[in-house]
Amino acid sequence: MKSYIVTKDADVLAPDWLTVRINYKSIKYIYEFKDGHAVLKGVRIGSEIAEIGDEILFDGKRLSVERR
């Protein structure tokens, strides 16, 4: 089981097992705009959103979110 704790720079430093699964439909990065620039809010996996500080788990087949 692999895990990753979402940080504010997850879109740049995410592990390979997560970045290869970003398909911009069911799994994507969620941004919000503050003072004219985009800030990462979290990662959307299906209908769940892993916010900063939450943990994303990968068991070899599925991604899941564990709240802090």
N, CA and C atoms as a LAMMPS dump frame, in Angstrom:
ITEM: TIMESTEP
0
ITEM: NUMBER OF ATOMS
204
ITEM: BOX BOUNDS ff ff ff
-5.0000000000000000e+02 5.0000000000000000e+02
-5.0000000000000000e+02 5.0000000000000000e+02
-5.0000000000000000e+02 5.0000000000000000e+02
ITEM: ATOMS id mol type element x y z
1 1 1 N 0.862 -1.172 0
2 1 2 C 0 0 0
3 1 3 C 0.902 1.226 0
4 2 1 N 0.672 2.098 -0.953
5 2 2 C 1.418 3.343 -1.048
6 2 3 C 0.527 4.472 -0.542
7 3 1 N 1.159 5.485 0.036
8 3 2 C 0.382 6.613 0.533
9 3 3 C 1.108 7.915 0.226
10 4 1 N 0.322 8.988 0.159
11 4 2 C 0.859 10.318 -0.098
12 4 3 C -0.004 11.323 0.633
13 5 1 N 0.607 12.203 1.399
14 5 2 C -0.107 13.273 2.087
15 5 3 C -0.105 14.494 1.178
16 6 1 N -1.274 14.995 0.873
17 6 2 C -1.431 16.116 -0.051
18 6 3 C -0.842 17.38 0.57
19 7 1 N 0.049 18.032 -0.175
20 7 2 C 0.66 19.277 0.256
21 7 3 C 0.243 20.394 -0.688
22 8 1 N 0.617 21.622 -0.363
23 8 2 C 0.21 22.75 -1.201
24 8 3 C 0.906 22.757 -2.553
25 9 1 N 1.963 21.965 -2.735
26 9 2 C 2.637 21.868 -4.028
27 9 3 C 2.531 20.464 -4.613
28 10 1 N 1.42 19.798 -4.382
29 10 2 C 1.202 18.428 -4.851
30 10 3 C 1.167 18.33 -6.365
31 11 1 N 0.756 19.383 -7.052
32 11 2 C 0.714 19.334 -8.506
33 11 3 C 2.111 19.28 -9.121
34 12 1 N 3.134 19.645 -8.357
35 12 2 C 4.52 19.62 -8.845
36 12 3 C 5.278 18.424 -8.276
37 13 1 N 5.057 18.087 -7.012
38 13 2 C 5.863 17.079 -6.332
39 13 3 C 5.143 15.759 -6.062
40 14 1 N 4.024 15.501 -6.697
41 14 2 C 3.284 14.267 -6.464
42 14 3 C 4.086 13.063 -6.964
43 15 1 N 3.921 11.904 -6.329
44 15 2 C 4.646 10.707 -6.78
45 15 3 C 4.137 10.22 -8.136
46 16 1 N 4.948 9.412 -8.798
47 16 2 C 4.613 8.935 -10.145
48 16 3 C 3.323 8.132 -10.186
49 17 1 N 3.052 7.314 -9.164
50 17 2 C 1.85 6.488 -9.184
51 17 3 C 0.577 7.328 -9.142
52 18 1 N 0.67 8.556 -8.665
53 18 2 C -0.486 9.456 -8.667
54 18 3 C -0.565 10.261 -9.963
55 19 1 N 0.56 10.77 -10.433
56 19 2 C 0.537 11.624 -11.619
57 19 3 C 0.134 10.875 -12.884
58 20 1 N 0.448 9.588 -12.999
59 20 2 C 0.053 8.839 -14.195
60 20 3 C -1.446 8.569 -14.227
61 21 1 N -2.122 8.722 -13.09
62 21 2 C -3.565 8.48 -13.038
63 21 3 C -4.417 9.738 -13.168
64 22 1 N -3.777 10.903 -13.242
65 22 2 C -4.517 12.148 -13.433
66 22 3 C -5.066 12.148 -14.857
67 23 1 N -6.382 12.078 -14.993
68 23 2 C -6.997 12.047 -16.322
69 23 3 C -7.931 13.23 -16.555
70 24 1 N -8.007 14.158 -15.612
71 24 2 C -8.77 15.402 -15.714
72 24 3 C -10.27 15.2 -15.863
73 25 1 N -10.782 13.991 -15.594
74 25 2 C -12.221 13.775 -15.526
75 25 3 C -12.599 13.279 -14.14
76 26 1 N -12.152 12.098 -13.774
77 26 2 C -12.493 11.573 -12.451
78 26 3 C -11.414 11.861 -11.421
79 27 1 N -10.167 12.05 -11.864
80 27 2 C -9.073 12.383 -10.956
81 27 3 C -8.395 13.637 -11.484
82 28 1 N -8.43 14.717 -10.692
83 28 2 C -7.822 15.962 -11.151
84 28 3 C -7.487 16.861 -9.972
85 29 1 N -6.676 17.867 -10.251
86 29 2 C -6.313 18.864 -9.256
87 29 3 C -7.385 19.943 -9.215
88 30 1 N -7.731 20.404 -8.016
89 30 2 C -8.722 21.458 -7.826
90 30 3 C -7.99 22.718 -7.354
91 31 1 N -8.197 23.813 -8.075
92 31 2 C -7.557 25.082 -7.745
93 31 3 C -8.609 26.103 -7.336
94 32 1 N -8.176 27.071 -6.526
95 32 2 C -8.994 28.24 -6.235
96 32 3 C -8.133 29.469 -6.509
97 33 1 N -8.773 30.543 -6.869
98 33 2 C -8.045 31.762 -7.199
99 33 3 C -8.08 32.729 -6.031
100 34 1 N -6.89 33.123 -5.579
101 34 2 C -6.751 34.091 -4.491
102 34 3 C -5.865 35.223 -4.975
103 35 1 N -6.39 36.424 -4.931
104 35 2 C -5.64 37.622 -5.306
105 35 3 C -4.998 37.51 -6.683
106 36 1 N -5.685 36.882 -7.619
107 36 2 C -5.217 36.851 -8.996
108 36 3 C -4.319 35.686 -9.37
109 37 1 N -4.032 34.769 -8.455
110 37 2 C -3.233 33.614 -8.831
111 37 3 C -3.869 32.331 -8.288
112 38 1 N -3.565 31.214 -8.945
113 38 2 C -4.175 29.939 -8.596
114 38 3 C -3.428 29.282 -7.439
115 39 1 N -4.199 28.765 -6.48
116 39 2 C -3.656 28.056 -5.329
117 39 3 C -4.31 26.678 -5.298
118 40 1 N -3.518 25.628 -5.101
119 40 2 C -4.049 24.279 -5.056
120 40 3 C -4.938 24.1 -3.833
121 41 1 N -6.157 23.624 -4.062
122 41 2 C -7.103 23.385 -2.973
123 41 3 C -7.101 21.912 -2.569
124 42 1 N -6.902 21.014 -3.538
125 42 2 C -6.881 19.592 -3.245
126 42 3 C -6.879 18.762 -4.511
127 43 1 N -7.066 17.459 -4.328
128 43 2 C -7.109 16.507 -5.436
129 43 3 C -8.467 15.821 -5.398
130 44 1 N -9.156 15.841 -6.524
131 44 2 C -10.471 15.202 -6.599
132 44 3 C -10.302 13.787 -7.132
133 45 1 N -10.807 12.813 -6.388
134 45 2 C -10.768 11.408 -6.786
135 45 3 C -12.195 10.902 -6.774
136 46 1 N -12.77 10.745 -7.948
137 46 2 C -14.174 10.36 -8.04
138 46 3 C -15.048 11.464 -7.501
139 47 1 N -15.786 11.184 -6.44
140 47 2 C -16.651 12.199 -5.844
141 47 3 C -16.058 12.78 -4.561
142 48 1 N -14.883 12.301 -4.145
143 48 2 C -14.237 12.786 -2.933
144 48 3 C -13.143 13.792 -3.268
145 49 1 N -12.916 14.718 -2.374
146 49 2 C -11.829 15.684 -2.544
147 49 3 C -10.858 15.515 -1.386
148 50 1 N -9.598 15.228 -1.728
149 50 2 C -8.531 15.15 -0.731
150 50 3 C -7.945 16.547 -0.598
151 51 1 N -8.235 17.2 0.512
152 51 2 C -7.73 18.547 0.74
153 51 3 C -6.297 18.476 1.252
154 52 1 N -5.668 19.621 1.392
155 52 2 C -4.294 19.673 1.885
156 52 3 C -4.253 19.098 3.296
157 53 1 N -3.357 18.143 3.519
158 53 2 C -3.239 17.463 4.797
159 53 3 C -3.884 16.093 4.815
160 54 1 N -4.779 15.808 3.867
161 54 2 C -5.396 14.485 3.771
162 54 3 C -4.417 13.515 3.114
163 55 1 N -4.688 12.231 3.273
164 55 2 C -3.799 11.199 2.741
165 55 3 C -4.492 10.456 1.607
166 56 1 N -3.761 10.245 0.516
167 56 2 C -4.254 9.466 -0.609
168 56 3 C -3.579 8.105 -0.542
169 57 1 N -4.377 7.035 -0.57
170 57 2 C -3.861 5.673 -0.488
171 57 3 C -4.049 4.972 -1.827
172 58 1 N -3.057 4.153 -2.213
173 58 2 C -3.113 3.386 -3.454
174 58 3 C -2.76 1.943 -3.132
175 59 1 N -3.694 1.017 -3.4
176 59 2 C -3.472 -0.388 -3.067
177 59 3 C -3.056 -1.233 -4.265
178 60 1 N -2.714 -0.608 -5.373
179 60 2 C -2.338 -1.33 -6.572
180 60 3 C -3.428 -1.307 -7.628
181 61 1 N -4.677 -1.073 -7.212
182 61 2 C -5.802 -1.012 -8.134
183 61 3 C -6.598 0.264 -7.99
184 62 1 N -6.828 0.693 -6.762
185 62 2 C -7.716 1.832 -6.523
186 62 3 C -7.051 2.906 -5.673
187 63 1 N -7.509 4.126 -5.875
188 63 2 C -7.105 5.259 -5.049
189 63 3 C -8.223 5.538 -4.054
190 64 1 N -7.865 5.87 -2.826
191 64 2 C -8.863 6.23 -1.833
192 64 3 C -8.323 7.399 -1.004
193 65 1 N -9.236 8.072 -0.308
194 65 2 C -8.89 9.251 0.481
195 65 3 C -9.119 8.949 1.945
196 66 1 N -8.137 9.304 2.766
197 66 2 C -8.262 9.179 4.217
198 66 3 C -8.152 10.575 4.813
199 67 1 N -9.156 10.976 5.538
200 67 2 C -9.185 12.311 6.133
201 67 3 C -8.182 12.431 7.252
202 68 1 N -7.729 13.662 7.505
203 68 2 C -6.752 13.88 8.567
204 68 3 C -7.334 13.687 9.922
